[in-house]
């Protein structure tokens, strides 16, 4: 396999309640899953291709829980990428050149019976994990934003996270509220649902934990 590694930040939102029961091996809040994810690559490579500064995203839907499969997946690539970089981003997003089910991208794409042709577009990602804020857009394909959860009585920001030492998506995240829209072959609307911020440090074997 081609050796690769990326280090950056990921923001995503799904249609579950805050916290997302899927993170606890429970059923999705509404029995099905809808999600939009954005990844900012601060540094990374795929073989000889330098990926630093590039962005990527995806939108996916499943009729039931993710592990039950039969979903639809749309990879979204940074328009600024050259051909080699686009191949790299698509490979990472679809689990190619990756150990079996080693990354969240490999899991999500493999649980989809339909993987649509990738879209290349301008992707803007503005995330602040500490503040639990995000504004992300893949023009013409998907957008998402995030805010902190707030105390229903005082309105004060409520900070909470999930720790998953053996997780395949993250080992620790910050949770918040998310809104999102995806159009095209994988469409959805997310309104005030679960949002997640986490550091992304991956290679073809999965999360780099050291």
C-alpha positions in Angstrom: 0.0 0.0 0.0 1.0 3.6 -0.5 2.1 5.2 2.8 0.2 8.3 3.9 -0.5 10.4 6.9 -2.6 13.4 7.7 -2.8 15.7 10.7 -5.4 18.4 11.1 -8.9 19.1 12.4 -12.3 17.6 11.7 -15.8 19.0 12.3 -18.9 17.0 11.7 -22.6 17.0 12.4 -25.2 14.2 12.3 -29.0 13.9 12.9 -28.7 12.4 16.3 -29.3 14.2 19.7 -26.4 15.8 21.4 -23.8 13.2 22.3 -24.8 10.8 19.5 -25.9 7.4 20.9 -23.9 5.7 18.2 -20.7 6.7 20.1 -22.0 4.4 22.9 -23.0 1.4 20.7 -26.6 2.4 20.9 -29.2 2.9 18.1 -29.3 6.2 16.3 -31.7 8.7 17.9 -34.2 8.4 15.0 -33.3 4.9 13.8 -31.3 6.2 10.8 -28.2 8.2 10.2 -27.4 11.4 8.3 -24.0 13.1 8.5 -21.8 15.7 7.0 -18.1 15.9 7.8 -15.3 18.4 7.0 -11.5 17.8 7.4 -8.8 20.5 7.4 -5.4 19.0 6.6 -2.7 21.1 8.3 0.1 18.7 7.3 0.2 15.4 5.5 1.3 13.4 2.5 0.2 10.5 0.3 3.2 8.9 -1.2 4.9 11.8 -3.0 1.9 14.1 -2.9 2.0 16.9 -0.3 -1.4 17.4 1.3 -0.7 20.3 3.6 -3.3 23.0 3.5 -5.9 21.0 1.6 -9.5 20.3 2.6 -11.9 17.5 2.1 -15.5 16.6 3.1 -18.2 14.0 2.7 -22.0 13.6 3.1 -23.5 10.2 3.9 -26.9 8.7 4.7 -27.9 5.3 6.0 -31.5 3.8 6.3 -30.6 2.4 9.7 -27.5 2.3 11.9 -24.2 2.8 10.1 -23.0 -0.8 10.8 -26.2 -2.1 9.1 -24.9 -0.7 5.8 -26.8 0.0 2.5 -25.9 3.7 2.8 -25.0 6.4 0.2 -21.7 8.3 0.3 -20.6 11.5 -1.5 -16.8 12.3 -1.4 -16.1 16.0 -1.7 -12.6 17.1 -2.8 -10.7 20.4 -2.7 -10.8 22.1 -6.1 -7.3 23.5 -5.4 -5.8 20.0 -5.4 -3.8 18.8 -8.4 -4.5 15.4 -10.0 -2.2 13.5 -7.7 -3.6 15.3 -4.6 -7.2 14.6 -5.7 -6.4 10.9 -6.1 -4.9 11.0 -2.6 -7.9 12.8 -1.0 -10.3 10.4 -2.7 -8.3 7.4 -1.6 -8.4 8.5 2.0 -12.1 9.4 1.9 -13.0 6.0 0.5 -10.7 3.8 2.5 -8.3 2.9 -0.3 -4.7 2.3 0.6 -6.0 1.8 4.2 -6.1 -1.3 6.4 -9.6 -2.8 6.5 -11.9 -0.6 8.5 -8.9 1.1 10.1 -10.3 4.7 9.8 -13.7 6.3 10.1 -13.6 7.1 6.3 -12.9 3.4 5.6 -15.8 2.4 7.8 -18.3 4.9 6.5 -17.5 4.3 2.8 -17.5 0.5 3.2 -20.9 0.6 4.9 -22.3 2.3 1.8 -23.7 0.3 -1.1 -23.5 3.5 -3.3 -20.4 5.6 -3.4 -21.2 8.5 -5.8 -18.6 10.1 -8.1 -16.6 12.6 -6.2 -17.4 16.3 -6.4 -14.5 18.8 -6.6 -15.3 22.3 -5.3 -14.1 25.2 -3.2 -14.1 24.1 0.4 -13.9 26.6 3.3 -13.3 25.4 6.8 -13.2 27.7 9.9 -13.2 25.7 13.1 -12.3 26.5 16.7 -12.3 23.3 18.8 -11.7 25.2 22.1 -14.6 27.6 21.4 -16.8 24.8 19.9 -17.6 27.0 16.8 -17.4 26.1 13.1 -18.4 27.4 9.7 -17.7 25.1 6.9 -18.8 25.1 3.2 -18.2 22.9 0.2 -19.8 25.2 -2.4 -22.7 23.7 -4.2 -22.5 20.5 -2.2 -22.7 20.8 1.6 -22.4 23.3 4.4 -22.3 22.9 8.2 -21.9 25.1 11.3 -21.5 24.5 14.9 -22.0 26.2 18.3 -21.6 25.3 21.9 -24.4 23.6 23.8 -26.1 26.0 26.2 -27.7 25.5 29.6 -31.5 25.7 29.0 -32.0 27.8 32.2 -29.1 30.2 32.2 -28.0 30.2 28.6 -24.4 29.6 29.7 -22.1 27.6 27.4 -22.0 23.9 28.4 -18.8 22.1 27.7 -18.8 18.3 27.3 -16.8 15.8 25.4 -16.5 12.1 24.7 -13.4 10.0 25.5 -12.9 6.9 23.3 -9.4 5.4 24.0 -10.0 2.7 21.4 -12.0 4.8 19.0 -11.5 4.6 15.2 -12.7 8.2 14.6 -11.2 10.0 17.6 -9.9 9.3 21.1 -11.3 12.5 22.5 -13.7 15.2 21.1 -15.6 18.3 22.0 -19.4 18.1 21.6 -21.8 20.8 20.5 -24.8 21.8 18.4 -24.8 21.5 14.6 -26.7 22.6 11.6 -26.1 21.4 8.1 -27.4 21.1 4.5 -26.3 18.8 1.8 -27.6 18.8 -1.8 -27.2 16.6 -4.9 -27.2 12.8 -4.8 -26.9 12.7 -1.0 -29.2 15.4 0.5 -30.2 16.2 4.0 -31.0 19.0 6.4 -29.6 19.0 10.0 -31.1 21.4 12.6 -29.7 21.8 16.1 -28.3 18.2 16.4 -25.1 16.6 17.5 -21.8 18.2 16.4 -18.3 17.0 17.0 -14.8 18.7 16.9 -11.7 16.5 17.1 -8.1 16.5 16.1 -7.4 14.2 13.2 -4.1 12.3 13.1 -4.3 9.3 10.8 -2.3 7.0 8.6 -3.3 3.8 6.7 -3.3 1.8 9.9 -5.8 4.2 11.7 -5.4 6.7 14.5 -1.8 7.7 15.4 -2.0 7.6 19.2 1.5 8.6 20.2 
